[in-house]
């Protein structure tokens, strides 16, 4: 995920009735200890997850969002598994 994907992330926030704003996404994506991933299906973003590392032993996962049409399809599970796997790789 990069800053060009923020509008799609914000759309998922609104669909989920979350109140995050562009600056929240930028904080994660611009941080040297942060980042994010997105899932796409048929050219549309179907889910997101962001992270922020706190040293070598702890990461905070956030912005775990799945488009309502993609829920219960495994998108969220795959995003969470990816986030955890990448977090463990940095230990």
N, C-alpha and C positions, 0 to 999 in steps of 0.2 A: 504494500500500500504506500502511496506517496501523496503529496499535498494536492495533486490534481484529482485525487479520488475523494477529497473531503466533501464536495457536494453530494455525492452518492451516500457517503457515511451519514451526512446530516439528514438525508431523506429517510434512511433507515431509522435514525433517531426519532424523527417525527412520526413515522409509522408505528413505532413502539411506544410513543408518547413519552419519550425521554427528553430532557431539557438541555442536553449538551449543545455547545456552540462551536463555531469554527475554531476559536482559540483553544478549546479543549483538545481538539484533534491535532492542531498544530503543535501543541505542547508535547504530545506523544511522538509525533512524526519528526519533529525537528530536534528532539533531544538526542544526544549521542548515546544515551542509555535506553532509548525508547524506539518504538516502531509499531508496525501493525501489518496485518495480512487481511486480504479480502478473498472472498470466494465469488466466482462468476459462473453463471449458467446461461447459456444462449446469449452471451454478450452483455448480460445485465448483472449488476452486483447483487448477489443473494445473501451475503453475510460479511461481517467484519469482526476482528478482534484486535485490540491494541495491547501494548505492554510497556512497562517501565521497569528496568532492572535497578535493584538496590544492592550494589555490590555483587559478589559472586554467589550468594546463597539465597537471594530472595528476588522475586519478580512480582509485580502487580499486574494482573490482567484486567482489562477494561474494554468498554465499547463492544462487548460481546452481543452482537445484534444479528438477527436473521430476518430476512424479508418474510412477511406473513405467508406469501405463496410458497416459500421454500421451507417452511417449518415442518418438522417431522420427516425430513428427507435425509438427515445425517449431516447436513451442512454445518450446523453448530458443533456437532461432535467432532467432525474433521478439523474445524478451526481450533477448537479447544485442544485436541490432541497435538496439533502442529505447534501451538503456543507452548504447551508443556514440554514437548520434545526439544524445541529450540532453547527453551529456558534451561533444561537439563544439560544441554550441550555446552553451556557457558559456565558450568560449575567447575 
